Amino acid sequence: MQVLDDEGNLFGFVNVIDALVVLLVLAVVVAGGALVFGGGDQSEPEPSLGTTNVTLDLGTQPDYIAAEMNEGDTYSPGGDSELTITDIHLSPQDGKTHVTARAELQGQPNDNDDSVSYADAPLRFGRTLDIATSRYKISGEIRAIGDGNSLDRETTTVVLQDTVPTADARQMTAGDEVQLAGRTIATVTDVAAYPKNNSTQRTVYVEAELETYAQRGERRFGTTQLRRGQTVTLPASEYTIDGRLERIGDGLDRKETDVLVESTVDVETAARIADGDLATIAGHETAEVQTVTTYATGDPDRKRVFVGLSLQTLSYGQRQQFGDMHVQRGNSVEISTESYELSGPIRRIGTLEERGTLANRTVTLRMTDVREDMADAIDAGMTERSGETTVARVTRVNTEPAVIIATGDNGSVNVVDHPFLRDITLTTELQVRETTSGVRFKGDTIRQGSTVVLDLGTITVRAELVSIGG
């Protein structure tokens, strides 16, 4: 078949002139459609924006401002720049709330490096940025640039030491939450309380978990870098702690330390001390009485006591601490129970008993120039007791008239019996403790020439030790 026949028809069907007209019309239609639907004026492509993250120190803010701030708040200073808050950290400072925020910034990228310009200016440390929303307007300085959109957070365990009124110490309990503007910034996990120099103040050691963050390699709680000796404030609902950092990364290392304490108390207090007594400070247990031994003194209204205590101490390496006091011999311990208070020096550590091995010894005592009525009041069988234990028993009493040297009228010197004074020799059985350094009775070392005091119930005798037998 011919493409074009003798009559000018294309393939014998369509005239060539007609086909050209049809093609022209189709071209016009296509061009018009492109003009209408293709959009005559082409918009410029949107510029490519850059983003980065910064940490802002927003300073101290009233609680009502801090409470309005939230992650997701945005602000645009104009143009292509936009700020979005991505993380918020609150901490107490001077009775207000210190705010540290992490923010994502959007702006024009710089051609010469990977940085971003925000509000037509480069980002530099110390630059102040404004944040204005429908609810608040604040400003803060840039403290860090780059990295992720969240603060490098961590829950850090610390121990704080503080001195507080007894009423505040009583309110402190494990589980207490410290909140600012509705956010929990710390949780109390343990509390130890101790007496403070016979005052109404108490020494407290508070273990707490702080919501902290890292900045330039430093762990921080608000503006405070966490290191020993720094002060951290925790304003709980019922009390405020202004404590010195004692430990970072560890909590209270509690121990029970046995000590033997010596004290001299009135007879009423001595009668109240008993095994099992619990000592507390503001409701917190500090010690338990394990043993008590009571001895008479030369004063019938006073007793000497040796009390074995299990102290609730805090361990610092090899050192044990009881409140402000380092647990060592000679340092004074103070405890308070429901019915009495007791204080005295530590005589032994790591044991509840006096030094030495218990034994009974026959001891000879001598008293001179004793009034006859007093001499007659001392009988064999008399005892001194400490609780249920007999610590001294008189087994024999030998009484003789005291002698005096008299000069006669003729100048002669005569040795004669005193008319009413007596010399007394007592044979006693004493419960003693034998040590490598000697024999001890009622807490003191005794030897020939020592003075021994016995409370025999109806009479107190003070005698010189003559000899110690087996």
PABABA-575958 format. One record per residue (C-alpha): residue number from 1; residue in one letter; chain; x, y, z. Coordinates in steps of 0.1 Angstrom, whole numbers, plus 5000, padded with zeros to 4 digits. Layout:
[node NUM, 'A', 'A', [X, Y, Z]]
...
end
This chain:
[node 1, 'M', 'A', [5000, 5000, 5000]]
[node 2, 'Q', 'A', [5013, 5035, 4991]]
[node 3, 'V', 'A', [5018, 5060, 5019]]
[node 4, 'L', 'A', [5005, 5088, 4997]]
[node 5, 'D', 'A', [4982, 5081, 4967]]
[node 6, 'D', 'A', [4977, 5101, 4935]]
[node 7, 'E', 'A', [4949, 5122, 4951]]
[node 8, 'G', 'A', [4971, 5132, 4981]]
[node 9, 'N', 'A', [4955, 5109, 5006]]
[node 10, 'L', 'A', [4976, 5095, 5035]]
[node 11, 'F', 'A', [4974, 5057, 5033]]
[node 12, 'G', 'A', [4944, 5062, 5010]]
[node 13, 'F', 'A', [4922, 5075, 5038]]
[node 14, 'V', 'A', [4931, 5110, 5051]]
[node 15, 'N', 'A', [4941, 5140, 5030]]
[node 16, 'V', 'A', [4975, 5153, 5038]]
[node 17, 'I', 'A', [4963, 5189, 5043]]
[node 18, 'D', 'A', [4936, 5177, 5067]]
[node 19, 'A', 'A', [4961, 5157, 5088]]
[node 20, 'L', 'A', [4984, 5187, 5091]]
[node 21, 'V', 'A', [4955, 5208, 5104]]
[node 22, 'V', 'A', [4946, 5181, 5130]]
[node 23, 'L', 'A', [4982, 5179, 5142]]
[node 24, 'L', 'A', [4984, 5217, 5145]]
[node 25, 'V', 'A', [4952, 5218, 5166]]
[node 26, 'L', 'A', [4965, 5190, 5189]]
[node 27, 'A', 'A', [4998, 5209, 5194]]
[node 28, 'V', 'A', [4979, 5241, 5204]]
[node 29, 'V', 'A', [4957, 5221, 5229]]
[node 30, 'V', 'A', [4987, 5204, 5245]]
[node 31, 'A', 'A', [5005, 5237, 5249]]
[node 32, 'G', 'A', [4975, 5254, 5264]]
[node 33, 'G', 'A', [4971, 5226, 5289]]
[node 34, 'A', 'A', [5007, 5228, 5299]]
[node 35, 'L', 'A', [5002, 5266, 5304]]
[node 36, 'V', 'A', [4971, 5262, 5326]]
[node 37, 'F', 'A', [4980, 5231, 5346]]
[node 38, 'G', 'A', [5017, 5234, 5347]]
[node 39, 'G', 'A', [5017, 5267, 5366]]
[node 40, 'G', 'A', [5031, 5296, 5347]]
[node 41, 'D', 'A', [5052, 5311, 5375]]
[node 42, 'Q', 'A', [5075, 5284, 5391]]
[node 43, 'S', 'A', [5082, 5291, 5429]]
[node 44, 'E', 'A', [5118, 5290, 5440]]
[node 45, 'P', 'A', [5128, 5258, 5459]]
[node 46, 'E', 'A', [5127, 5261, 5497]]
[node 47, 'P', 'A', [5162, 5266, 5512]]
[node 48, 'S', 'A', [5178, 5237, 5531]]
[node 49, 'L', 'A', [5179, 5245, 5568]]
[node 50, 'G', 'A', [5203, 5232, 5594]]
[node 51, 'T', 'A', [5197, 5221, 5630]]
[node 52, 'T', 'A', [5218, 5218, 5662]]
[node 53, 'N', 'A', [5213, 5215, 5699]]
[node 54, 'V', 'A', [5223, 5237, 5728]]
[node 55, 'T', 'A', [5222, 5237, 5765]]
[node 56, 'L', 'A', [5207, 5269, 5780]]
[node 57, 'D', 'A', [5213, 5282, 5815]]
[node 58, 'L', 'A', [5179, 5300, 5821]]
[node 59, 'G', 'A', [5189, 5312, 5856]]
[node 60, 'T', 'A', [5165, 5312, 5886]]
[node 61, 'Q', 'A', [5128, 5315, 5879]]
[node 62, 'P', 'A', [5097, 5318, 5900]]
[node 63, 'D', 'A', [5078, 5285, 5905]]
[node 64, 'Y', 'A', [5049, 5298, 5884]]
[node 65, 'I', 'A', [5072, 5303, 5854]]
[node 66, 'A', 'A', [5091, 5270, 5858]]
[node 67, 'A', 'A', [5057, 5252, 5861]]
[node 68, 'E', 'A', [5046, 5266, 5827]]
[node 69, 'M', 'A', [5077, 5254, 5809]]
[node 70, 'N', 'A', [5074, 5221, 5790]]
[node 71, 'E', 'A', [5093, 5200, 5765]]
[node 72, 'G', 'A', [5080, 5209, 5730]]
[node 73, 'D', 'A', [5076, 5246, 5736]]
[node 74, 'T', 'A', [5087, 5265, 5705]]
[node 75, 'Y', 'A', [5097, 5301, 5697]]
[node 76, 'S', 'A', [5107, 5318, 5664]]
[node 77, 'P', 'A', [5126, 5351, 5666]]
[node 78, 'G', 'A', [5118, 5356, 5629]]
[node 79, 'G', 'A', [5129, 5343, 5595]]
[node 80, 'D', 'A', [5139, 5307, 5592]]
[node 81, 'S', 'A', [5151, 5304, 5628]]
[node 82, 'E', 'A', [5131, 5284, 5654]]
[node 83, 'L', 'A', [5139, 5271, 5689]]
[node 84, 'T', 'A', [5122, 5240, 5704]]
[node 85, 'I', 'A', [5127, 5230, 5741]]
[node 86, 'T', 'A', [5136, 5193, 5742]]
[node 87, 'D', 'A', [5146, 5187, 5778]]
[node 88, 'I', 'A', [5143, 5206, 5812]]
[node 89, 'H', 'A', [5162, 5202, 5844]]
[node 90, 'L', 'A', [5152, 5220, 5876]]
[node 91, 'S', 'A', [5172, 5225, 5908]]
[node 92, 'P', 'A', [5167, 5247, 5939]]
[node 93, 'Q', 'A', [5187, 5279, 5943]]
[node 94, 'D', 'A', [5183, 5308, 5967]]
[node 95, 'G', 'A', [5146, 5300, 5974]]
[node 96, 'K', 'A', [5138, 5299, 5937]]
[node 97, 'T', 'A', [5140, 5273, 5909]]
[node 98, 'H', 'A', [5171, 5272, 5887]]
[node 99, 'V', 'A', [5162, 5260, 5851]]
[node 100, 'T', 'A', [5186, 5243, 5827]]
[node 101, 'A', 'A', [5171, 5235, 5793]]
[node 102, 'R', 'A', [5182, 5216, 5762]]
[node 103, 'A', 'A', [5169, 5231, 5730]]
[node 104, 'E', 'A', [5169, 5223, 5693]]
[node 105, 'L', 'A', [5177, 5253, 5671]]
[node 106, 'Q', 'A', [5168, 5255, 5634]]
[node 107, 'G', 'A', [5185, 5281, 5612]]
[node 108, 'Q', 'A', [5205, 5288, 5581]]
[node 109, 'P', 'A', [5236, 5266, 5577]]
[node 110, 'N', 'A', [5270, 5283, 5574]]
[node 111, 'D', 'A', [5288, 5277, 5542]]
[node 112, 'N', 'A', [5323, 5275, 5556]]
[node 113, 'D', 'A', [5315, 5249, 5583]]
[node 114, 'D', 'A', [5288, 5226, 5598]]
[node 115, 'S', 'A', [5275, 5253, 5622]]
[node 116, 'V', 'A', [5241, 5270, 5621]]
[node 117, 'S', 'A', [5233, 5306, 5623]]
[node 118, 'Y', 'A', [5203, 5314, 5646]]
[node 119, 'A', 'A', [5185, 5347, 5643]]
[node 120, 'D', 'A', [5211, 5360, 5619]]
[node 121, 'A', 'A', [5240, 5354, 5643]]
[node 122, 'P', 'A', [5264, 5325, 5649]]
[node 123, 'L', 'A', [5260, 5304, 5680]]
[node 124, 'R', 'A', [5287, 5311, 5707]]
[node 125, 'F', 'A', [5292, 5301, 5743]]
[node 126, 'G', 'A', [5277, 5328, 5766]]
[node 127, 'R', 'A', [5253, 5341, 5739]]
[node 128, 'T', 'A', [5219, 5350, 5753]]
[node 129, 'L', 'A', [5188, 5335, 5736]]
[node 130, 'D', 'A', [5152, 5346, 5742]]
[node 131, 'I', 'A', [5123, 5322, 5746]]
[node 132, 'A', 'A', [5088, 5338, 5744]]
[node 133, 'T', 'A', [5056, 5318, 5743]]
[node 134, 'S', 'A', [5020, 5327, 5750]]
[node 135, 'R', 'A', [5026, 5318, 5787]]
[node 136, 'Y', 'A', [5060, 5331, 5796]]
[node 137, 'K', 'A', [5091, 5350, 5784]]
[node 138, 'I', 'A', [5126, 5342, 5796]]
[node 139, 'S', 'A', [5162, 5342, 5784]]
[node 140, 'G', 'A', [5193, 5322, 5790]]
[node 141, 'E', 'A', [5230, 5318, 5781]]
[node 142, 'I', 'A', [5244, 5291, 5759]]
[node 143, 'R', 'A', [5265, 5266, 5780]]
[node 144, 'A', 'A', [5270, 5238, 5755]]
[node 145, 'I', 'A', [5266, 5234, 5717]]
[node 146, 'G', 'A', [5260, 5202, 5697]]
[node 147, 'D', 'A', [5253, 5166, 5707]]
[node 148, 'G', 'A', [5219, 5151, 5712]]
[node 149, 'N', 'A', [5186, 5168, 5721]]
[node 150, 'S', 'A', [5185, 5155, 5757]]
[node 151, 'L', 'A', [5207, 5164, 5787]]
[node 152, 'D', 'A', [5231, 5137, 5797]]
[node 153, 'R', 'A', [5210, 5127, 5827]]
[node 154, 'E', 'A', [5218, 5103, 5855]]
[node 155, 'T', 'A', [5203, 5094, 5889]]
[node 156, 'T', 'A', [5232, 5099, 5913]]
[node 157, 'T', 'A', [5232, 5085, 5948]]
[node 158, 'V', 'A', [5248, 5109, 5974]]
[node 159, 'V', 'A', [5251, 5112, 6012]]
[node 160, 'L', 'A', [5245, 5147, 6027]]
[node 161, 'Q', 'A', [5253, 5157, 6063]]
[node 162, 'D', 'A', [5234, 5185, 6080]]
[node 163, 'T', 'A', [5224, 5198, 6114]]
[node 164, 'V', 'A', [5187, 5203, 6118]]
[node 165, 'P', 'A', [5161, 5208, 6146]]
[node 166, 'T', 'A', [5147, 5177, 6162]]
[node 167, 'A', 'A', [5113, 5183, 6146]]
[node 168, 'D', 'A', [5128, 5183, 6111]]
[node 169, 'A', 'A', [5148, 5152, 6118]]
[node 170, 'R', 'A', [5117, 5134, 6129]]
[node 171, 'Q', 'A', [5100, 5143, 6096]]
[node 172, 'M', 'A', [5127, 5128, 6074]]
[node 173, 'T', 'A', [5117, 5094, 6060]]
[node 174, 'A', 'A', [5130, 5071, 6033]]
[node 175, 'G', 'A', [5108, 5076, 6002]]
[node 176, 'D', 'A', [5103, 5114, 6007]]
[node 177, 'E', 'A', [5103, 5131, 5973]]
[node 178, 'V', 'A', [5116, 5166, 5967]]
[node 179, 'Q', 'A', [5097, 5184, 5939]]
[node 180, 'L', 'A', [5100, 5217, 5921]]
[node 181, 'A', 'A', [5073, 5229, 5898]]
[node 182, 'G', 'A', [5057, 5195, 5898]]
[node 183, 'R', 'A', [5089, 5177, 5888]]
[node 184, 'T', 'A', [5107, 5152, 5911]]
[node 185, 'I', 'A', [5143, 5163, 5915]]
[node 186, 'A', 'A', [5154, 5140, 5943]]
[node 187, 'T', 'A', [5142, 5111, 5965]]
[node 188, 'V', 'A', [5153, 5104, 6001]]
[node 189, 'T', 'A', [5163, 5067, 6004]]
[node 190, 'D', 'A', [5177, 5065, 6039]]
[node 191, 'V', 'A', [5182, 5086, 6070]]
[node 192, 'A', 'A', [5205, 5083, 6100]]
[node 193, 'A', 'A', [5202, 5107, 6129]]
[node 194, 'Y', 'A', [5225, 5113, 6159]]
[node 195, 'P', 'A', [5227, 5136, 6190]]
[node 196, 'K', 'A', [5244, 5169, 6188]]
[node 197, 'N', 'A', [5263, 5181, 6219]]
[node 198, 'N', 'A', [5234, 5179, 6243]]
[node 199, 'S', 'A', [5214, 5204, 6222]]
[node 200, 'T', 'A', [5180, 5204, 6205]]
[node 201, 'Q', 'A', [5198, 5201, 6172]]
[node 202, 'R', 'A', [5204, 5168, 6155]]
[node 203, 'T', 'A', [5231, 5156, 6131]]
[node 204, 'V', 'A', [5215, 5138, 6101]]
[node 205, 'Y', 'A', [5231, 5118, 6073]]
[node 206, 'V', 'A', [5207, 5117, 6044]]
[node 207, 'E', 'A', [5211, 5093, 6015]]
[node 208, 'A', 'A', [5193, 5107, 5984]]
[node 209, 'E', 'A', [5190, 5100, 5947]]
[node 210, 'L', 'A', [5195, 5132, 5928]]
[node 211, 'E', 'A', [5185, 5139, 5892]]
[node 212, 'T', 'A', [5218, 5152, 5877]]
[node 213, 'Y', 'A', [5233, 5159, 5843]]
[node 214, 'A', 'A', [5267, 5160, 5829]]
[node 215, 'Q', 'A', [5283, 5191, 5813]]
[node 216, 'R', 'A', [5318, 5192, 5800]]
[node 217, 'G', 'A', [5326, 5159, 5819]]
[node 218, 'E', 'A', [5313, 5173, 5852]]
[node 219, 'R', 'A', [5283, 5158, 5870]]
[node 220, 'R', 'A', [5260, 5186, 5881]]
[node 221, 'F', 'A', [5229, 5193, 5902]]
[node 222, 'G', 'A', [5218, 5226, 5888]]
[node 223, 'T', 'A', [5247, 5250, 5892]]
[node 224, 'T', 'A', [5264, 5228, 5918]]
[node 225, 'Q', 'A', [5293, 5206, 5906]]
[node 226, 'L', 'A', [5290, 5173, 5926]]
[node 227, 'R', 'A', [5322, 5170, 5947]]
[node 228, 'R', 'A', [5328, 5163, 5984]]
[node 229, 'G', 'A', [5324, 5194, 6006]]
[node 230, 'Q', 'A', [5299, 5212, 5983]]
[node 231, 'T', 'A', [5265, 5222, 5997]]
[node 232, 'V', 'A', [5233, 5208, 5982]]
[node 233, 'T', 'A', [5199, 5221, 5991]]
[node 234, 'L', 'A', [5168, 5199, 5990]]
[node 235, 'P', 'A', [5136, 5217, 5999]]
[node 236, 'A', 'A', [5111, 5189, 6008]]
[node 237, 'S', 'A', [5075, 5197, 6017]]
[node 238, 'E', 'A', [5081, 5194, 6055]]
[node 239, 'Y', 'A', [5117, 5204, 6059]]
[node 240, 'T', 'A', [5148, 5217, 6040]]
[node 241, 'I', 'A', [5182, 5200, 6039]]
[node 242, 'D', 'A', [5212, 5222, 6034]]
[node 243, 'G', 'A', [5237, 5194, 6035]]
[node 244, 'R', 'A', [5274, 5190, 6029]]
[node 245, 'L', 'A', [5283, 5163, 6003]]
[node 246, 'E', 'A', [5299, 5134, 6022]]
[node 247, 'R', 'A', [5297, 5107, 5995]]
[node 248, 'I', 'A', [5290, 5107, 5957]]
[node 249, 'G', 'A', [5280, 5075, 5939]]
[node 250, 'D', 'A', [5275, 5055, 5972]]
[node 251, 'G', 'A', [5249, 5055, 5999]]
[node 252, 'L', 'A', [5251, 5051, 6037]]
[node 253, 'D', 'A', [5274, 5022, 6046]]
[node 254, 'R', 'A', [5257, 5012, 6078]]
[node 255, 'K', 'A', [5274, 4990, 6104]]
[node 256, 'E', 'A', [5268, 4977, 6139]]
[node 257, 'T', 'A', [5297, 4985, 6162]]
[node 258, 'D', 'A', [5299, 4971, 6197]]
[node 259, 'V', 'A', [5314, 4993, 6224]]
[node 260, 'L', 'A', [5317, 4994, 6261]]
[node 261, 'V', 'A', [5308, 5028, 6276]]
[node 262, 'E', 'A', [5316, 5039, 6312]]
[node 263, 'S', 'A', [5295, 5065, 6330]]
[node 264, 'T', 'A', [5285, 5077, 6365]]
[node 265, 'V', 'A', [5248, 5083, 6370]]
[node 266, 'D', 'A', [5223, 5088, 6397]]
[node 267, 'V', 'A', [5208, 5057, 6413]]
[node 268, 'E', 'A', [5174, 5062, 6396]]
[node 269, 'T', 'A', [5190, 5062, 6361]]
[node 270, 'A', 'A', [5212, 5032, 6370]]
[node 271, 'A', 'A', [5181, 5013, 6380]]
[node 272, 'R', 'A', [5164, 5020, 6346]]
[node 273, 'I', 'A', [5192, 5008, 6324]]
[node 274, 'A', 'A', [5184, 4973, 6311]]
[node 275, 'D', 'A', [5194, 4949, 6283]]
[node 276, 'G', 'A', [5174, 4955, 6252]]
[node 277, 'D', 'A', [5168, 4992, 6257]]
[node 278, 'L', 'A', [5166, 5010, 6224]]
[node 279, 'A', 'A', [5181, 5045, 6219]]
[node 280, 'T', 'A', [5165, 5067, 6193]]
[node 281, 'I', 'A', [5170, 5102, 6180]]
[node 282, 'A', 'A', [5140, 5119, 6164]]
[node 283, 'G', 'A', [5125, 5084, 6158]]
[node 284, 'H', 'A', [5156, 5070, 6142]]
[node 285, 'E', 'A', [5173, 5041, 6161]]
[node 286, 'T', 'A', [5209, 5048, 6171]]
[node 287, 'A', 'A', [5219, 5021, 6196]]
[node 288, 'E', 'A', [5207, 4991, 6216]]
[node 289, 'V', 'A', [5218, 4982, 6252]]
[node 290, 'Q', 'A', [5233, 4947, 6252]]
[node 291, 'T', 'A', [5248, 4945, 6287]]
[node 292, 'V', 'A', [5249, 4966, 6318]]
[node 293, 'T', 'A', [5270, 4963, 6350]]
[node 294, 'T', 'A', [5264, 4986, 6379]]
[node 295, 'Y', 'A', [5289, 4993, 6407]]
[node 296, 'A', 'A', [5286, 5014, 6439]]
[node 297, 'T', 'A', [5307, 5045, 6444]]
[node 298, 'G', 'A', [5316, 5064, 6475]]
[node 299, 'D', 'A', [5285, 5085, 6470]]
[node 300, 'P', 'A', [5253, 5065, 6479]]
[node 301, 'D', 'A', [5233, 5086, 6454]]
[node 302, 'R', 'A', [5256, 5078, 6425]]
[node 303, 'K', 'A', [5264, 5046, 6406]]
[node 304, 'R', 'A', [5292, 5037, 6382]]
[node 305, 'V', 'A', [5279, 5018, 6351]]
[node 306, 'F', 'A', [5296, 4999, 6323]]
[node 307, 'V', 'A', [5271, 4996, 6294]]
[node 308, 'G', 'A', [5277, 4974, 6264]]
[node 309, 'L', 'A', [5261, 4991, 6233]]
[node 310, 'S', 'A', [5256, 4981, 6197]]
[node 311, 'L', 'A', [5259, 5014, 6179]]
[node 312, 'Q', 'A', [5244, 5021, 6145]]
[node 313, 'T', 'A', [5275, 5035, 6129]]
[node 314, 'L', 'A', [5285, 5047, 6094]]
[node 315, 'S', 'A', [5315, 5032, 6078]]
[node 316, 'Y', 'A', [5342, 5053, 6061]]
[node 317, 'G', 'A', [5367, 5027, 6051]]
[node 318, 'Q', 'A', [5383, 5015, 6083]]
[node 319, 'R', 'A', [5368, 5043, 6103]]
[node 320, 'Q', 'A', [5335, 5041, 6120]]
[node 321, 'Q', 'A', [5315, 5072, 6126]]
[node 322, 'F', 'A', [5287, 5078, 6152]]
[node 323, 'G', 'A', [5273, 5112, 6143]]
[node 324, 'D', 'A', [5301, 5137, 6145]]
[node 325, 'M', 'A', [5322, 5114, 6166]]
[node 326, 'H', 'A', [5349, 5090, 6154]]
[node 327, 'V', 'A', [5344, 5057, 6172]]
[node 328, 'Q', 'A', [5377, 5053, 6192]]
[node 329, 'R', 'A', [5387, 5048, 6228]]
[node 330, 'G', 'A', [5382, 5079, 6250]]
[node 331, 'N', 'A', [5357, 5096, 6228]]
[node 332, 'S', 'A', [5323, 5102, 6244]]
[node 333, 'V', 'A', [5290, 5086, 6233]]
[node 334, 'E', 'A', [5256, 5101, 6240]]
[node 335, 'I', 'A', [5224, 5080, 6238]]
[node 336, 'S', 'A', [5188, 5088, 6246]]
[node 337, 'T', 'A', [5160, 5063, 6254]]
[node 338, 'E', 'A', [5124, 5068, 6265]]
[node 339, 'S', 'A', [5133, 5068, 6302]]
[node 340, 'Y', 'A', [5169, 5081, 6305]]
[node 341, 'E', 'A', [5199, 5097, 6288]]
[node 342, 'L', 'A', [5234, 5084, 6291]]
[node 343, 'S', 'A', [5268, 5097, 6280]]
[node 344, 'G', 'A', [5303, 5086, 6287]]
[node 345, 'P', 'A', [5337, 5077, 6272]]
[node 346, 'I', 'A', [5343, 5046, 6252]]
[node 347, 'R', 'A', [5364, 5021, 6271]]
[node 348, 'R', 'A', [5365, 4992, 6246]]
[node 349, 'I', 'A', [5356, 4987, 6210]]
[node 350, 'G', 'A', [5345, 4955, 6194]]
[node 351, 'T', 'A', [5333, 4939, 6227]]
[node 352, 'L', 'A', [5305, 4944, 6252]]
[node 353, 'E', 'A', [5324, 4933, 6283]]
[node 354, 'E', 'A', [5351, 4946, 6306]]
[node 355, 'R', 'A', [5387, 4936, 6300]]
[node 356, 'G', 'A', [5400, 4904, 6316]]
[node 357, 'T', 'A', [5388, 4870, 6328]]
[node 358, 'L', 'A', [5362, 4867, 6356]]
[node 359, 'A', 'A', [5376, 4852, 6388]]
[node 360, 'N', 'A', [5370, 4852, 6425]]
[node 361, 'R', 'A', [5398, 4864, 6448]]
[node 362, 'T', 'A', [5402, 4865, 6486]]
[node 363, 'V', 'A', [5412, 4900, 6494]]
[node 364, 'T', 'A', [5421, 4914, 6528]]
[node 365, 'L', 'A', [5411, 4950, 6536]]
[node 366, 'R', 'A', [5419, 4972, 6565]]
[node 367, 'M', 'A', [5402, 5002, 6580]]
[node 368, 'T', 'A', [5417, 5023, 6609]]
[node 369, 'D', 'A', [5402, 5047, 6634]]
[node 370, 'V', 'A', [5366, 5037, 6627]]
[node 371, 'R', 'A', [5340, 5048, 6652]]
[node 372, 'E', 'A', [5327, 5020, 6673]]
[node 373, 'D', 'A', [5291, 5022, 6662]]
[node 374, 'M', 'A', [5302, 5020, 6626]]
[node 375, 'A', 'A', [5325, 4991, 6633]]
[node 376, 'D', 'A', [5296, 4972, 6650]]
[node 377, 'A', 'A', [5275, 4977, 6618]]
[node 378, 'I', 'A', [5298, 4956, 6597]]
[node 379, 'D', 'A', [5291, 4918, 6598]]
[node 380, 'A', 'A', [5303, 4887, 6580]]
[node 381, 'G', 'A', [5279, 4878, 6552]]
[node 382, 'M', 'A', [5273, 4913, 6540]]
[node 383, 'T', 'A', [5274, 4917, 6502]]
[node 384, 'E', 'A', [5276, 4942, 6474]]
[node 385, 'R', 'A', [5255, 4932, 6443]]
[node 386, 'S', 'A', [5254, 4943, 6407]]
[node 387, 'G', 'A', [5220, 4932, 6395]]
[node 388, 'E', 'A', [5218, 4895, 6402]]
[node 389, 'T', 'A', [5256, 4891, 6406]]
[node 390, 'T', 'A', [5274, 4893, 6439]]
[node 391, 'V', 'A', [5306, 4913, 6433]]
[node 392, 'A', 'A', [5318, 4914, 6470]]
[node 393, 'R', 'A', [5311, 4893, 6501]]
[node 394, 'V', 'A', [5325, 4899, 6536]]
[node 395, 'T', 'A', [5336, 4865, 6550]]
[node 396, 'R', 'A', [5352, 4876, 6582]]
[node 397, 'V', 'A', [5354, 4907, 6604]]
[node 398, 'N', 'A', [5382, 4913, 6629]]
[node 399, 'T', 'A', [5378, 4943, 6651]]
[node 400, 'E', 'A', [5404, 4957, 6675]]
[node 401, 'P', 'A', [5406, 4989, 6695]]
[node 402, 'A', 'A', [5426, 5015, 6678]]
[node 403, 'V', 'A', [5458, 5024, 6697]]
[node 404, 'I', 'A', [5469, 5058, 6707]]
[node 405, 'I', 'A', [5502, 5070, 6721]]
[node 406, 'A', 'A', [5497, 5089, 6754]]
[node 407, 'T', 'A', [5521, 5108, 6776]]
[node 408, 'G', 'A', [5518, 5103, 6813]]
[node 409, 'D', 'A', [5521, 5130, 6840]]
[node 410, 'N', 'A', [5556, 5118, 6848]]
[node 411, 'G', 'A', [5566, 5122, 6811]]
[node 412, 'S', 'A', [5563, 5085, 6802]]
[node 413, 'V', 'A', [5551, 5074, 6768]]
[node 414, 'N', 'A', [5524, 5048, 6767]]
[node 415, 'V', 'A', [5506, 5029, 6740]]
[node 416, 'V', 'A', [5469, 5024, 6750]]
[node 417, 'D', 'A', [5436, 5014, 6734]]
[node 418, 'H', 'A', [5414, 5042, 6721]]
[node 419, 'P', 'A', [5382, 5044, 6741]]
[node 420, 'F', 'A', [5358, 5044, 6710]]
[node 421, 'L', 'A', [5378, 5041, 6678]]
[node 422, 'R', 'A', [5384, 5007, 6662]]
[node 423, 'D', 'A', [5407, 4991, 6636]]
[node 424, 'I', 'A', [5389, 4967, 6614]]
[node 425, 'T', 'A', [5403, 4939, 6592]]
[node 426, 'L', 'A', [5379, 4925, 6566]]
[node 427, 'T', 'A', [5384, 4893, 6548]]
[node 428, 'T', 'A', [5364, 4895, 6516]]
[node 429, 'E', 'A', [5357, 4875, 6485]]
[node 430, 'L', 'A', [5357, 4898, 6455]]
[node 431, 'Q', 'A', [5347, 4891, 6419]]
[node 432, 'V', 'A', [5376, 4905, 6399]]
[node 433, 'R', 'A', [5388, 4904, 6363]]
[node 434, 'E', 'A', [5423, 4891, 6358]]
[node 435, 'T', 'A', [5443, 4908, 6330]]
[node 436, 'T', 'A', [5479, 4906, 6318]]
[node 437, 'S', 'A', [5485, 4939, 6336]]
[node 438, 'G', 'A', [5470, 4930, 6369]]
[node 439, 'V', 'A', [5437, 4924, 6388]]
[node 440, 'R', 'A', [5408, 4947, 6383]]
[node 441, 'F', 'A', [5378, 4953, 6406]]
[node 442, 'K', 'A', [5348, 4973, 6396]]
[node 443, 'G', 'A', [5366, 4987, 6366]]
[node 444, 'D', 'A', [5398, 4997, 6383]]
[node 445, 'T', 'A', [5432, 4980, 6388]]
[node 446, 'I', 'A', [5437, 4971, 6424]]
[node 447, 'R', 'A', [5470, 4963, 6442]]
[node 448, 'Q', 'A', [5485, 4965, 6477]]
[node 449, 'G', 'A', [5478, 5000, 6491]]
[node 450, 'S', 'A', [5448, 5007, 6468]]
[node 451, 'T', 'A', [5416, 5020, 6482]]
[node 452, 'V', 'A', [5385, 4998, 6478]]
[node 453, 'V', 'A', [5349, 5010, 6483]]
[node 454, 'L', 'A', [5322, 4985, 6491]]
[node 455, 'D', 'A', [5285, 4992, 6493]]
[node 456, 'L', 'A', [5272, 4967, 6518]]
[node 457, 'G', 'A', [5236, 4979, 6517]]
[node 458, 'T', 'A', [5233, 4996, 6551]]
[node 459, 'I', 'A', [5268, 5009, 6551]]
[node 460, 'T', 'A', [5295, 5020, 6527]]
[node 461, 'V', 'A', [5331, 5012, 6536]]
[node 462, 'R', 'A', [5363, 5026, 6523]]
[node 463, 'A', 'A', [5392, 5004, 6531]]
[node 464, 'E', 'A', [5429, 5000, 6522]]
[node 465, 'L', 'A', [5438, 4968, 6503]]
[node 466, 'V', 'A', [5463, 4948, 6524]]
[node 467, 'S', 'A', [5467, 4916, 6503]]
[node 468, 'I', 'A', [5452, 4897, 6474]]
[node 469, 'G', 'A', [5450, 4859, 6478]]
[node 470, 'G', 'A', [5440, 4831, 6455]]
end
